[in-house]
Amino acid sequence: MNTLPETTFRAQPTYARRADYLPALVRRLDLARSEQHRFLMVAHLFDDTMRMIDALAGVMDFDAIIGVPYSSGSDATRLKWQSRYGDRVQCPKTETEFRQVLASALQKSLLACRSSGQKLVIQEVGGYVVELLHERFQDQLDLVEGVVEITKQGVWRADQLALKIPVLHCADSELKRLEAARCGETIARCLDGLMRDLGNTLAGRHATVFGAGWIGFGVARALRRLDVQPVLVDLNPLKVAEARLSGFDATLSPGDLGRADLVVGAAGRLSVTSDVLRQLRSGCLVASASSRRIEIDVEFLEAAPGYDIHPSIRAYHFADGPAGQDRQVCLVNDGYPANFIPGSGSVADEIVELILGELIVLMADLTTYTYEPGIHRLDSEGEAACTQLWIEQRDGM
């Protein structure tokens, strides 16, 4: 009897993700271990962050790796990360615990710096560390070489302080602008998915997006592709003019909020206020596109009766509709960013890694050069170094 030969199939894809971008960048920059520095990280503990830590292994080894609660506070995240990096990884579940964990980690690293004659370099997201350093560690700031920040929110928070340390950032780099557009797409796709889960569709509905910056504009553009009718609201006349010249309905102040089926806060501050929430129609979906829980007056909503209608949506009931009818306002992800809902998808790794590359450049700069206290932006040479390698790797595939 004839038999077919046993065949072993091995995948030979013609296209694969560029998993070696970050280690290749470390090699391109010719980074070597700095014996004069210690390192600490505060981050969203995603797989791309793990790849960055692995790429820096032996060059920058972190005393502590602390996850931001709203993105990294789950037991699953803690177990996954501690299985790889041990107990230097901490995943606090609440804001209060987060500050306690962060203060303890800072104190430990600063004491180690004092005894070893080293200085501390910190990578963070959101401005938490900079505030805490100036609140509780004023007498030890001489041990801090500087902080690297990735978000505009973190830069804004730092700018409110009388800074006594340098803060380096890539929050408004051109690569961050490109990432923001993709982030807007992710948020719109996530919100569309939530509506579908409820048996509804966003198509043909009205949306109000507060904030016409990079993220807000990206959200509005992506919503329009889903056949939503978005209105952009921004206090900055230039941003309103730019949005209008791009074909969007845009205004300096919100108009008829009673028409909105979806409201998105993307202003980087409290934008969906109690006054806004009082004007929304029943069933309106309210979501944040910021990096923290700052866009929506959640306390106002939580004063009303509420219950979960979806794992990621809580409905709050108000008896202040027309003729005293009940009105329902639906909050997405408890007021935290919509794109942090598990399974919502994310910006593609090959785009996110460009930004992580900028963080590596800034970390290397802090260990090489001395910066004056204040805010310092990534220079064009640093952006070019990250982008040049990215292009070379893409062209070589």
N, C-alpha and C positions, 0 to 999 in steps of 0.2 A: 504494500500500500504506500502510495506517495504521501509524503508529509512536507509541509512548508518548513523551511529552515527557521529556527528560532531567531528572532530579530530583536535587538535592543535599540530602542528609540531614545535618542538624546536630543533635547531641544537645541536647535541652532538658530535662534532668532536673528533676523536681519536688522532688527532695531531693538535696542535695549536701553533702559534708563542709565544715565551717566552716574553710576554710583560712586565713581572715583573723583568727582569734582573737588570736594573739600580736601582730601589728602593730597591731590595734585596741586591745589593752591598752596597748601603748607609747604610742599616741596618747591614750588615756583618762588615763593617768598623767601626760601632758604632759612626758615625759622629754626632757631636752636633754643634749648632750654635756658631760661633766665634764672640764674641762681639768686638773683637779688629780689625776686618777687614771689609772692604767694597769690593764689587765685581763688575766687569764689563766684558762684553763678546763681542767679535767680532767673527762672525761665518757665515757659510752657514746655512740659516734658513730653514732646512729640518725638516721633522717630527721626525727624530731620535734626533735632537737637542732639539726639544720641549719636548720629553720624558725625556731627561737628566735634563732640567730645572725643570720639574715637580718633578722629583725624588729628586732634591736638595732643593725644596721649604721648607722654614723654617730653612734650614741649611745654604744655601748660596743664598741669594736673590740679584739679580743683579740690580745695579743702572741703567744701560743701556744695551740694547741688540741691537747690530748694525750688520746689514746684509752686506755681501760683495756684491758689486753691480752686478757683472756678474752672480751671482747665486741667488740673493735675492732682486733685484731691481724692481721687478714687482709690480704693484698695487695690484694684487691678493695676493701676499705674504704679503704685508704690511697690507692689510685688515684682512687677516687670523690671523696674529700674533698680531696685535693691538687689535683685538676682544678678545684675550685671555690674553694678558699681558699689554694692555694699551699703553699710549704714551711713555713709556720707550723704546719701540721698534721703531727703525728707519731703513728705507730701502732706503738709497741714491741710485740714479740711475747712477751716474757717479763717476769716480775716484776723480775728483776735489771736488764734493759735499761730497764724502765719507770722505776725509781728513778733510774737514771743520766740518762735523758732529762728527767725531772721536775726533778732537781737543776740540770741545765744551764739549763733554761728559767727556773727561779726566779732563778738567779744573774744571767742576762741581764736579766730584767725588773727585778730589784732594783737592778742597776747603772744601768739607764736611769732608775729613780726617783731614785736618788741624784744623778745629774747634772742632772735636770730639776726637782727639787724636788717630784715627784709622790709619790703613795702607791699601793700595789698592792692591788687588789681581786681575790679569787680565788673562782671558782665550782668546786666539786669534788663528787665522789661517792665516799664510802667512807672518808674520814678520812686518805687518803694524805698530802695536802699539809700538814695540821696537824702530823702527826708529824714529817715531814721538816723543816719549818720550825724546830721546837723542837730537833731533833737537830743540824742542820747550819748553821742561819742565826740563831742566838741573837743575834749582834751586829748583825743587820740587821732585827730585828723592828719597829724603830721606823718602817720604811718600809712596813709592812703595815697597811693600813686595816682589813682583816678578811677572813674566809673565809665563804662561803655554802655550806651543806651540805644535801643532800637526803635522806640515809639515816639511819636509826636507828643502823646500824653505825658510821657516821662520827661521830655524836654521842657514842656510847658510847666510841669511841676518844679523842675529844677530852676527854671527861670524866675520863679516866685521867691527863691531863697537868696540870701546873701552868701553866695557860694564861696567856700574856702578850699574847695578841691576842683580839679578839672573834670568836666563831663564831656566825653567825646561821643558823637552820635552820627548815625546815618539815616535819621528819621525822615529827612526831606531830600534824600538822594534821588537821582533819576531812576535808579533801580527800584527804590521803594515806590516811586510813582507807578512804575510798570506793575509791581506787585499789587498795589492798591486797586488797579483796574480789575485784575483777576480776582481779588478778594471780593469786590462788588458783585462779580458774577457768582461766586460761591454763595454769598448771602442771599441773592435773589433766587438762586436755584433751591436753596434750603427752604425759603419761605414758600416757594411754589410747591415743594414737596409736602410741607405741613398742611397747606390748603387741600392738596389732593388726599392726604390722609383723612381729612375731615369730610371728604366727598365733594369738595368745592374746587373752584379753579380761580386763579388770579386773572386769567385772560379777560380783557374788557373791563376790568375793575379800575377804580381810582386809588392812587397811592400818593401820600405826602412824605417826602424825604427831607428831613431837617439836616442841613449841612450840604453845601455844594462843593466841598473839597474833593480830594482824590477818591476817598471811599464813597462818599455820598453820590458823587457824580458817576462813579462806577456802578453803584447800586441802581441808580435811575436809568442808566444806559442799558443795564442787563434786564431790568424790569420792562423797559420798552420793547426789548427783543421778545419778551414773553407776552406781548400785546397788552401790557398794563399801561394805564395812562398816568404817568408820574408828574407830580409838581415838586420842584425843588425850592426850598426856602433857605435863605442865607442872609445874615446881617451885612455881609460884605457886598457892596454894589458891583465891584469888579467881577466877583464870582457869579452874581446874578446875570450880569451882562454876558459873560462867557457862556453860561448855560443857555441863554436865549439865542445867542449866535450859533449855538450847536443844535438849535431846533427844539429846545425844551421849554415847557411852561415853567417859569421861574419867577420868584417874587421875594421881596425883602421881609414880608410878614405873611403868615398863613392866611388864606382866604376862607372859603367855606369848608371847614374841617368836617362838617356833618356829612359830606359826600364821600369821605375817605373810607375805603375798605381795608386799607393797610397804612400804617404809620411807621416810619423807620427813623430812628435817631442816629445821626452820623456827624454831629457837630463837634464832638470832643468835649462836651460839657452838658449840663442839664438842658435839654431841648424839649423833651416831651413832658411839659410841666403839668401841674394839676389843672391849670386853666385849659390847656390843650385837651387833657383827658376828659374834662367835663363836656367838651363839645363833640366828642366822637359818637358816631352812630352805633347802635347795638350790633355786636358781632365783629366790630373792627379789631383787626390783628395789630398788635403793637410790638415792635422789635427793636433791638439795639444793634448797631453796626460799629460801636466803639470798642476800644481795647479793654474797657473795664465796665463796671456797673454804675455808670454815671449819667447816662442819657435820659433815663425815664424816672419819674417820681414814683418809685415803687412803694414808698411808705404811704402815699395817698391811696394807691390801689389796695394795699394790704389792710387799710382801715375798713374796707368793705368786705362782705361775705364773698368767699371764693371757693372754687373746687376745681380739680384737674379734669379737663376734657380730653387730654392727650398727654403722653409722657413728657412732652416739652411745652405744653400750653396750659395755663391756668386762667380760668374765666372768673372775673369779678363782677358782682351784680350791684347795680345802683337803681334806686327807685326814683330816678329824676328824669325819665324819658318824657316824651310828649304825653300829655294828659295823665301824668303820674305812672306811666307804664315802666316796667322793668327794662333796664338797659344793661347789656353785657359787653365788657371790654376784655379782650383776650391777650394776655401777656405771654410772650415767647421767652423760654429759657430763663424765667425768673428775673428778667431784666439784664442778664448777661449777654454777651455777643451771640447772635444767632448762629454764626459759623462755628461756635464751639459746642454745638449740640453733637453728641456722639453719632457718628455715621453720616454727618451732614456733608462730608466731602471737604476738600481743602484745596488751597492753591497748589498747583503741581510742584513736585519736589524740585524740578530743575529750575524753577523760578525762585522758590524759597531759598534754595541753596546759594543763589546769587547774593541774597541779603545776608545770609550767614557768613558768606565769604567776606562781606564788608565788615562784619563784626570781628572776624579774625584779623583783618588788616588793622582795625582800630586797636585791638588788644595788643598786637605786635608793636604798633606805634607807641602805646603807653609804656611798654617795656624798653623802648629804644630812645625816646625823646622825653624831655622834661616840658610839661605844659603848665602854664599859669592857671590859677583858679578861674573858673568861668566855663562857658559853653563853647565847644569847638566842633565844627562840622567836618565830616570826612572830606578830604580834598579830591580834586578831579583825578589826580594820579591814582589814588586808591580805588576809585570807581573804575577807572580804565583797566587796572590790573585784574580786577575780578571779571570784568566783561570780556577782556581779550582772551583769557583762558576759556571762558564759556563758549565764545565763538569758535575758537580753535577746536575744542572738543566736539561741538556740534558739526562743524565742517568735516571732521575726521570720521564721522559715523557712516 
